[in-house]
């Protein structure tokens, strides 16, 4: 300790420089945040003023009132037309139900006929497919059958060895 007693401190010279830089950064951050908050406050204040003026003009303007009256009359006309159409549809409902029943019966008959035609066509196509592809699917059996026919024909054409029965 020195004679004055004030030179003894827990912070060294290096620590004092870092502390000053830290405090400067904190001060700059606080100033920037304050400016941002103030600007946001001003922007929202101007926006609220403009919205208030717009609503006031909308409420007191003669074109707005005429526009609202036009919309009201249009909605009333729409309600009248909707009621009229609803009553006309209610009157036509029995006729529509009858037509639906008649057409559903006809469609059911046509559906049955189409199913029968489909089954006939499917059966015919399957039969033709089996007849046409049978030799291809059974090539070995067909080849041995054809080979047997050719060997039978060759065997009967040789004059001296012609026999009616095969030898085993």
LINRA-V761584 format. One record per run of one state. SS is the DSSP state (~ for helix, > for strand, _ for the rest). FROM is the first residue (numbers start at 1). TO is the last residue. If there is no record, write none. Layout:
BEGIN
SS;FROM;TO / SS;FROM;TO
END
This chain:
BEGIN
_;1;12 / ~;13;60 / _;61;61 / ~;62;137 / _;138;138 / ~;139;157 / _;158;168
END
